[in-house]
Each structure stands twice: as C-alpha cells, then as structure tokens.
Amino acid sequence: MTVEALAPFYPWTKSLHLLSVFAWMAGLFYLPRLYVYHTAAAPGSETSETFKGMERRLLRAIMNPAMIAAWVFGLVLVLTPGVVDWRAGWWHGKAAGFLAMTAFHMHLAAERKGFEADRRQRTGRYWRVANEAPTLLLALIVVMVIVKPWASSGG
C-alpha cells in the first residue's frame, strides 16, 4: 500500500486522532489532580489505597491506550499526502508540543509507581502547578495546527 492510498481515509483518520487526543487529554488533566489529593492522604490508609486503584486504572485503561492511538493516528496523518507542508515551520512547534506532552505522560506514569509504593516524592503544590502543563501544551499544539504560524504558503 502506498501513502497515496491513505488520502480517502483522511477524515476518518483525523476523527480518530482527535478522539484519541481528547481521551488522552482528559487523563492528563485528571491524573495530576488525583496526585494532589493522594499526596494529602496518609500512606497505607483506605483513601490512599483507593487513589492507587483509580490512578492505575486511569493510566492503564484510558491514558496509555489513548496516547498510543493518538500517536498512531497522528503518524498516519503526517504520512497522508498533502496534510503537512514540510517546508512550513508550524509543525516544529506541534512536534515540540506533543513530545513534551508524551514526556509529561511518562513523568506521571513514573510518579504513579512512587505512589504505589507509598512514597510521596512531590508536594501537593507541585502537582497543582504540574496540573497546568497539559493546558499550556494543548494551547501550543492547537495554535500550531489551526493558526499555522510560519506557514510557507498561508496554510
């Protein structure tokens, strides 16, 4: 199959990419908030154990599959002829945004292991501030894709 064969599937690929991103973002907004509350719970308490289960299910059942799907459908989109003008500069900003979003996801996943072991390596304040990172990254990505600054030919 050549990349030209992807063109008829563009609307479906874009729709599935966006749905995946929405699900991923929901988790990226919610997991740090859970960490804020989990940090305040006494290690080994019933509340702490409840948060452990919630965090594990959110990461494994929603966030990881959504991130993988967002990446897969995103890669299919960039392979679809005519979707990205590689001479334009906007895609560099988008790439930086989704790479940072992936790094943030990995940071959250690593920190979950600490919570699982009843280690509180960060403060509630840290998690409140970290909770803003997905919003800033999402804003960067949306502006890059919609406004397309530095586009070589207006779009």
C-alpha positions as CSV (number, residue, x, y, z in Angstrom):
1,M,0.0,0.0,0.0
2,T,1.4,3.4,-0.9
3,V,0.9,6.6,1.1
4,E,-1.5,7.9,-1.6
5,A,-3.9,5.1,-0.6
6,L,-4.3,6.9,2.8
7,A,-5.9,10.0,1.3
8,P,-9.5,8.6,1.1
9,F,-9.3,7.8,4.8
10,Y,-8.2,11.2,5.9
11,P,-11.5,12.3,7.5
12,W,-11.7,9.1,9.5
13,T,-8.0,9.2,10.5
14,K,-8.3,12.8,11.6
15,S,-11.5,12.0,13.6
16,L,-9.9,9.0,15.3
17,H,-6.8,11.1,16.0
18,L,-8.9,13.8,17.7
19,L,-10.9,11.4,19.7
20,S,-7.7,9.8,20.9
21,V,-6.2,13.1,21.8
22,F,-9.4,14.1,23.7
23,A,-9.3,11.0,25.8
24,W,-5.6,11.4,26.4
25,M,-6.0,15.0,27.5
26,A,-8.8,14.1,29.9
27,G,-6.4,11.7,31.7
28,L,-3.6,14.3,31.6
29,F,-5.9,16.8,33.3
30,Y,-7.2,14.3,35.8
31,L,-4.2,12.3,37.0
32,P,-2.2,15.2,38.4
33,R,-5.4,16.3,40.3
34,L,-5.6,12.8,41.8
35,Y,-2.0,13.2,42.8
36,V,-2.8,16.4,44.6
37,Y,-5.4,14.5,46.7
38,H,-3.3,11.4,47.1
39,T,-0.4,13.4,48.4
40,A,-2.6,14.6,51.3
41,A,-3.8,11.0,52.1
42,A,-1.9,9.1,54.8
43,P,0.2,6.3,53.3
44,G,-1.4,2.9,53.7
45,S,-4.8,4.5,54.5
46,E,-8.0,3.3,52.9
47,T,-8.1,6.6,51.0
48,S,-4.6,6.2,49.7
49,E,-5.4,2.6,48.5
50,T,-8.5,3.9,46.7
51,F,-6.4,6.6,44.9
52,K,-3.9,3.9,43.9
53,G,-6.6,1.9,42.2
54,M,-8.1,5.0,40.5
55,E,-4.6,6.1,39.3
56,R,-3.7,2.7,38.0
57,R,-6.9,2.2,36.1
58,L,-6.8,5.8,34.6
59,L,-3.3,5.3,33.4
60,R,-3.6,1.8,32.1
61,A,-7.1,1.7,30.8
62,I,-7.5,5.2,29.4
63,M,-4.3,7.2,29.1
64,N,-1.9,4.7,27.8
65,P,-4.2,3.4,25.0
66,A,-5.3,6.9,24.1
67,M,-1.7,8.1,23.9
68,I,-0.7,5.2,21.7
69,A,-3.8,5.7,19.5
70,A,-3.1,9.5,19.2
71,W,0.5,8.7,18.1
72,V,-0.6,6.1,15.6
73,F,-3.3,8.1,14.0
74,G,-1.1,11.2,14.1
75,L,1.7,9.4,12.3
76,V,-0.9,8.1,9.7
77,L,-2.0,11.7,9.2
78,V,1.5,13.0,8.6
79,L,2.1,10.2,6.1
80,T,-1.1,11.2,4.2
81,P,-0.1,13.2,1.2
82,G,-0.9,16.9,1.4
83,V,-1.6,17.1,5.1
84,V,1.7,18.6,6.2
85,D,3.8,21.1,4.2
86,W,7.2,20.1,5.4
87,R,8.6,23.5,4.3
88,A,6.4,25.3,6.8
89,G,7.6,25.9,10.3
90,W,4.4,25.3,12.4
91,W,4.9,21.6,12.5
92,H,8.1,22.0,14.5
93,G,6.0,23.7,17.3
94,K,3.4,21.0,17.2
95,A,6.1,18.3,17.3
96,A,7.7,20.0,20.3
97,G,4.3,20.2,22.0
98,F,3.4,16.5,21.6
99,L,6.8,15.3,22.5
100,A,6.6,17.4,25.7
101,M,3.1,16.0,26.3
102,T,4.5,12.5,25.9
103,A,7.3,13.3,28.3
104,F,4.8,14.7,30.8
105,H,2.7,11.5,30.5
106,M,5.8,9.4,31.2
107,H,6.6,11.6,34.2
108,L,3.1,10.9,35.5
109,A,3.5,7.2,34.9
110,A,6.8,7.1,36.8
111,E,5.4,9.1,39.7
112,R,2.5,6.7,40.0
113,K,5.0,3.9,40.8
114,G,6.1,6.1,43.8
115,F,2.6,6.5,45.0
116,E,2.0,2.7,44.6
117,A,5.0,2.2,47.0
118,D,3.6,4.8,49.4
119,R,6.4,7.3,48.6
120,R,5.4,10.9,48.4
121,Q,8.2,12.4,46.3
122,R,6.4,15.7,45.5
123,T,4.2,18.1,47.3
124,G,0.6,18.9,46.6
125,R,1.7,22.3,45.4
126,Y,4.0,20.7,42.9
127,W,1.0,18.7,41.5
128,R,-1.2,21.8,41.4
129,V,1.4,23.6,39.3
130,A,2.1,20.5,37.1
131,N,-1.7,20.2,36.5
132,E,-1.3,23.3,34.3
133,A,1.2,21.8,31.9
134,P,-1.3,19.9,29.7
135,T,-3.3,23.1,29.2
136,L,-0.3,25.1,28.1
137,L,0.9,22.3,25.8
138,L,-2.6,21.8,24.4
139,A,-2.8,25.6,23.6
140,L,0.6,25.4,21.9
141,I,-0.5,22.4,19.7
142,V,-3.9,23.9,18.8
143,V,-2.3,27.2,17.8
144,M,0.3,25.5,15.7
145,V,-2.3,23.3,13.9
146,I,-5.0,25.9,13.4
147,V,-3.2,29.2,13.0
148,K,-0.1,27.6,11.4
149,P,2.4,30.4,12.2
150,W,5.4,30.3,9.9
151,A,3.4,28.6,7.2
152,S,5.2,28.8,3.9
153,S,2.1,29.4,1.8
154,G,-0.6,30.7,4.1
155,G,-1.8,27.4,5.4
